Amino acid sequence: MAHDPNQPAYPGQQPTSFDPMTGKPQYAAPEPQYQQPPQQFQQPGGYAPQQQYGAPPQQPQQPQFSGQPYQQPYGQQPPQQQPPQQYGQQPPQQQYGQQPPQQQFGQPPQQQYGQQGMGPGGYPQQGYQQQYASPSAPAQSFGAAPDDGGLRGTVNATAGVSDRKRFIRLTYMHLAGSILTFCGLLYLLFNVPFLVVHVTAPLAEFGLSYQRWHWGVVLAAFMGASYIADHFAKSQGSRGMQYLGLAIYVLAEALIFVPLLVIVMFFTEAKLAAGGADPHILRDAGISTVVIFTVLSLFVVFSKKDFSFLGGILGIMSGAAMALIVMSLIFGFNLGIVFCVAMVVLAAGYILYQTSGVLAHYNTESYVAASLALFASFALMLWYVIQIFMRARR
């Protein structure tokens, strides 16, 4: 719009000159004022505010969080708004000055137990641990210990199992060695002339005499040797002491079997002299004992049952059997085949009990003591199986 020099540009303007022809005052045109161009300020969210032309620029408004002005560091993005929390759920507490956890690039978030997660279809899911992991990361179940590089978890998970397997293998290797040594000693006692004259014959004559207390002395000596051998085998101080205990027990078992085997030899010779066939008592008794022992051991292994509850029952039955043996020695009555069957059942119970202990309860370094206990049960069963076969084949 053009300026009229005869009119003031604004109220109160003084004339600058007068027209020489008419004498009217003339007014100068106003000076142009510089207008600041509008500035576009980008607010969070990507929307620019509307600004009036010529008005001073407006200061951007800071986003409000929890009623306090948000102090945004230079170059950082404003935080995303958290989704609404479920009723009763406690908000996460953050220590003063503590930085929020940084999310690794390319790694999806991990969600802890009890927090809200989104399931299929976008519905919230709660009450379980939802773990998002990379395709190469192994899955981890709830309550499992963290995997620290594949060292501690793997070692702790397999250390006890490998030690137990080694213990079982050594126990049955020592048991097999004890049985073979037992058989070898008996062979020497009945086939080496020096041992037959100086050991086998005197021991059989003393044990089979008509005086019953002689056999009581043999049993007492055997029980004493068994106690000493068991004490040495359970010693934790020296491995050599444990092997000494096992050797003492195997030798004691071989010596106490001498009178019984002499009776079997006399019985077999009398049977053959009468025109009968060889009863094969030792062969059949040995095979039967090995089969029964193996079946009972495999039953414990495959059934995975714990027979440790038999300890008290077996103790009571052993005390009753010992009382009957002592009474038979005192009063001179024969225990009979029923007692022999009952003792085989008692030995079977000990095999179940001790095999269960070997599989689960024994100390993994006590394989010598475990093999001694199993060998004692094997020898007890063999002793009474021989008597059953000898009584059944008269």
C-alpha positions in Angstrom: 0.0 0.0 0.0 1.5 3.4 -1.1 2.1 6.1 1.4 0.2 9.5 1.1 2.7 12.3 1.9 -0.2 14.6 3.0 -1.3 12.1 5.7 0.8 11.0 8.8 2.0 7.4 8.6 1.1 6.9 12.3 -0.5 9.0 14.9 1.6 11.8 16.4 4.0 11.9 13.4 5.6 15.4 12.9 5.6 16.9 9.4 9.0 16.9 7.8 8.3 19.7 5.2 5.5 21.9 3.7 4.3 22.0 0.2 5.5 25.4 -1.3 2.5 25.6 -3.6 -0.3 24.8 -1.2 1.4 25.2 2.2 0.2 21.8 3.5 2.4 19.8 5.7 4.1 16.7 4.2 5.0 13.6 6.1 7.8 11.2 5.4 7.2 7.5 4.7 7.9 5.2 7.6 11.1 3.2 7.6 10.6 -0.5 6.7 11.0 -2.8 9.7 12.9 -6.1 9.4 10.7 -9.1 10.1 12.3 -12.3 11.5 11.5 -15.2 9.3 9.5 -18.0 10.9 11.3 -20.9 12.5 10.1 -24.4 12.3 10.7 -26.1 15.7 10.3 -29.9 15.6 8.6 -31.2 18.7 8.6 -34.8 19.9 6.2 -36.7 17.7 7.2 -35.1 14.4 4.6 -32.2 14.4 5.6 -28.6 14.0 3.6 -25.9 15.9 1.7 -23.2 14.1 3.5 -19.9 14.4 2.1 -16.5 13.5 4.0 -14.4 11.1 5.9 -11.6 12.8 5.4 -13.0 16.3 8.4 -14.0 18.4 9.3 -17.7 18.2 7.7 -19.9 20.8 9.9 -22.1 23.1 9.3 -25.8 22.6 7.4 -27.5 25.4 9.2 -30.3 27.2 7.3 -33.6 27.7 6.1 -34.1 31.2 6.7 -37.4 33.1 5.3 -38.0 36.6 4.7 -34.3 37.1 8.4 -33.3 36.8 10.0 -31.6 33.8 12.0 -34.0 31.8 15.7 -33.1 31.4 16.7 -34.5 28.1 20.5 -34.9 27.5 21.8 -33.5 24.3 21.6 -36.0 21.4 19.4 -38.6 23.1 15.9 -39.7 22.2 13.1 -39.1 24.7 12.1 -42.3 26.5 9.2 -44.3 25.2 6.0 -44.3 27.3 5.6 -47.5 29.4 2.5 -49.6 28.9 -0.1 -49.5 31.7 0.7 -51.8 34.5 -1.6 -54.6 35.8 -3.4 -54.2 39.1 -1.2 -55.1 42.0 2.0 -55.1 40.0 4.9 -53.1 41.5 6.7 -50.7 39.2 10.4 -51.3 38.7 12.6 -49.4 41.2 15.6 -47.6 39.8 18.4 -46.4 42.0 19.4 -42.7 41.9 22.0 -42.1 39.2 21.8 -45.6 37.8 21.6 -45.9 34.1 18.8 -48.0 32.6 19.9 -51.3 31.1 21.2 -51.0 27.6 19.6 -53.2 25.0 22.1 -54.9 22.7 21.6 -54.3 19.0 19.8 -57.3 17.4 19.0 -59.0 20.7 15.3 -59.3 21.6 14.3 -58.4 25.1 14.2 -61.0 27.9 11.2 -61.0 30.2 11.3 -62.2 33.8 8.8 -64.3 35.6 5.7 -62.4 36.7 6.0 -59.6 34.1 3.5 -59.0 31.3 4.4 -60.5 28.0 2.5 -60.6 24.7 1.4 -63.9 23.5 0.1 -64.9 20.1 -2.5 -62.4 18.7 -1.2 -59.6 21.0 -2.9 -60.8 24.2 -1.0 -60.3 27.4 0.3 -63.5 29.2 1.4 -63.7 32.8 2.5 -66.2 35.4 5.4 -67.9 33.5 8.9 -67.0 32.5 8.9 -65.9 28.8 12.5 -65.8 27.5 13.3 -64.5 24.1 16.6 -65.7 22.9 18.6 -65.7 19.8 18.3 -68.8 17.5 21.8 -69.9 18.5 21.2 -69.6 22.3 20.1 -72.7 24.1 16.8 -72.8 25.8 16.7 -72.5 29.6 13.9 -73.7 31.7 12.4 -72.0 34.7 14.5 -72.4 37.9 17.6 -73.6 36.1 21.0 -72.3 37.1 22.6 -69.9 34.6 25.0 -71.4 32.2 28.4 -69.8 32.7 30.3 -70.8 29.6 29.5 -74.5 29.6 31.9 -75.2 32.5 30.2 -75.2 35.9 26.8 -76.5 34.8 28.3 -79.4 32.8 30.8 -80.4 35.5 28.3 -80.2 38.3 25.7 -82.2 36.3 28.0 -85.0 35.4 30.6 -85.2 38.3 28.4 -87.2 40.7 27.2 -89.5 37.9 30.7 -90.3 36.6 32.0 -90.9 40.2 29.1 -93.2 40.9 29.7 -95.2 37.7 33.4 -95.5 38.5 32.5 -96.7 42.1 30.1 -99.3 40.8 32.6 -100.6 38.3 35.4 -100.9 40.9 33.1 -102.5 43.5 32.1 -105.3 41.2 35.6 -105.7 39.9 36.8 -106.2 43.5 33.8 -108.6 44.1 34.8 -110.7 41.2 38.4 -110.7 42.3 37.3 -111.7 45.8 35.3 -114.7 44.5 38.1 -115.9 42.3 40.6 -115.6 45.1 38.2 -117.5 47.4 37.9 -120.3 44.9 41.7 -120.3 44.3 42.4 -120.6 48.1 40.0 -123.5 48.4 41.6 -125.2 45.4 45.0 -124.8 47.1 43.8 -126.0 50.5 42.5 -129.3 49.0 45.2 -129.9 46.4 48.5 -128.7 47.8 49.9 -131.6 50.0 51.6 -129.3 52.5 48.4 -127.2 53.0 46.3 -130.4 53.2 48.5 -131.9 55.9 49.1 -128.8 58.0 45.9 -126.7 57.5 43.0 -128.6 55.9 43.1 -131.8 57.9 43.7 -130.3 61.4 41.0 -127.7 60.8 38.4 -130.2 59.6 39.3 -132.6 62.4 38.8 -129.9 65.0 35.6 -128.5 63.6 33.9 -131.8 62.9 34.7 -133.4 66.3 31.9 -134.7 68.5 32.4 -131.9 70.9 30.1 -129.2 69.8 32.0 -126.4 71.4 34.8 -126.9 68.9 32.5 -125.7 66.1 31.5 -122.8 68.4 35.2 -121.8 68.7 35.5 -121.9 64.9 32.5 -119.7 64.5 33.7 -117.3 67.2 37.1 -117.1 65.4 35.4 -116.4 62.1 33.2 -113.7 63.6 36.3 -112.0 65.2 38.2 -112.1 61.9 35.1 -110.7 60.1 34.9 -107.8 62.5 38.6 -106.9 62.1 38.4 -107.3 58.4 35.3 -105.0 58.2 37.0 -102.4 60.4 40.1 -102.4 58.2 38.0 -102.2 55.0 36.0 -99.2 56.2 39.2 -97.4 57.2 39.5 -94.0 55.4 43.2 -93.5 56.3 45.0 -95.9 54.0 44.0 -97.8 50.8 46.4 -100.6 51.8 44.6 -101.1 55.1 41.3 -101.5 53.2 42.8 -104.2 51.0 44.3 -105.9 54.0 40.8 -106.1 55.5 39.4 -107.6 52.3 42.2 -110.1 52.2 41.7 -111.2 55.8 37.9 -111.7 55.2 38.4 -113.8 52.0 41.0 -116.0 53.8 38.6 -116.4 56.8 35.8 -117.4 54.5 38.0 -119.9 52.8 39.1 -121.5 56.1 35.5 -121.7 57.5 34.4 -123.5 54.3 36.9 -126.2 54.8 34.9 -128.4 57.2 31.7 -128.0 55.1 33.6 -129.0 51.9 35.1 -132.0 53.7 31.6 -133.2 54.6 30.5 -132.7 51.0 33.5 -134.8 49.8 32.7 -137.6 52.3 29.1 -137.5 51.3 30.0 -137.7 47.6 32.4 -140.6 48.1 29.8 -142.5 50.0 27.2 -141.9 47.3 29.5 -143.1 44.6 30.6 -146.2 46.7 27.0 -147.1 47.1 26.6 -147.2 43.3 24.9 -143.9 42.9 25.7 -141.1 40.5 27.8 -138.1 41.4 25.5 -135.5 43.0 27.6 -132.5 41.8 26.7 -130.6 44.9 29.4 -128.0 44.7 28.9 -127.3 41.0 25.1 -127.0 41.2 25.3 -124.9 44.4 27.8 -122.6 42.9 25.8 -122.0 39.7 22.6 -121.5 41.7 24.2 -119.0 44.0 25.7 -117.0 41.1 22.3 -117.0 39.3 20.4 -115.8 42.4 22.9 -113.1 43.1 22.9 -111.8 39.6 19.0 -111.8 39.3 18.7 -109.9 42.6 21.3 -107.4 41.6 19.7 -106.8 38.2 16.3 -106.4 39.8 17.7 -103.5 42.0 19.4 -101.9 39.0 16.3 -102.0 36.6 13.6 -101.4 39.2 15.5 -98.4 40.7 14.0 -99.2 44.1 15.7 -98.2 47.3 15.9 -101.1 49.7 17.6 -99.2 52.5 14.5 -99.7 54.6 15.5 -103.4 55.0 18.4 -102.5 57.3 16.4 -102.8 60.6 14.6 -106.0 59.5 17.8 -107.7 58.4 19.4 -106.8 61.7 16.5 -108.4 63.7 16.6 -111.5 61.5 20.4 -111.9 61.9 20.1 -111.6 65.6 17.4 -114.3 65.7 19.5 -116.6 63.4 22.5 -116.2 65.6 20.5 -117.1 68.7 19.2 -120.3 67.0 22.8 -121.3 66.1 24.0 -120.8 69.6 21.1 -122.7 71.0 21.8 -125.6 68.6 25.4 -125.7 69.8 24.4 -125.7 73.4 21.5 -128.2 73.2 22.7 -130.3 70.3 19.6 -130.2 68.0 19.7 -130.0 64.2 18.4 -126.8 62.6 17.2 -128.7 59.5 16.5 -127.6 55.9 13.9 -125.0 56.9 16.5 -123.0 58.7 18.8 -123.3 55.6 16.0 -121.9 53.4 15.4 -119.1 55.8 19.1 -118.2 55.8 19.1 -118.1 52.0 16.2 -115.7 52.2 18.2 -113.6 54.7 21.2 -113.6 52.4 18.9 -112.5 49.5 17.7 -109.6 51.6 21.3 -108.5 52.3 22.1 -108.6 48.6 19.1 -106.3 47.9 20.1 -104.0 50.7 23.8 -103.8 49.8 23.2 -103.5 46.1 20.9 -100.6 46.7 23.6 -99.0 48.9 26.2 -99.5 46.2 23.9 -97.8 43.6 22.9 -94.8 45.7 24.3 -94.5 49.3 27.9 -95.7 49.6 30.7 -93.2 49.5 32.2 -93.3 46.1 35.7 -94.0 47.6 34.5 -97.0 49.7 34.5 -99.6 46.9 36.7 -102.0 48.9 34.2 -102.0 51.9 31.3 -102.3 49.5 32.8 -105.3 47.7 33.5 -107.0 51.1 29.9 -106.6 52.1 28.6 -108.1 48.8 31.1 -110.9 49.1 30.0 -111.7 52.6 26.3 -112.0 51.4 27.4 -114.2 48.5 29.4 -116.5 50.8 26.5 -116.7 53.3 24.1 -117.7 50.5 26.6 -120.3 49.1 27.1 -121.9 52.5 23.4 -122.6 53.0 22.7 -123.5 49.3 25.3 -126.2 49.6 23.6 -127.6 52.7 20.2 -127.5 50.9 21.6 -129.5 47.9 23.3 -132.0 50.2 20.2 -132.6 52.2 18.0 -132.8 49.1 20.2 -135.4 47.4 20.5 -138.0 50.1 
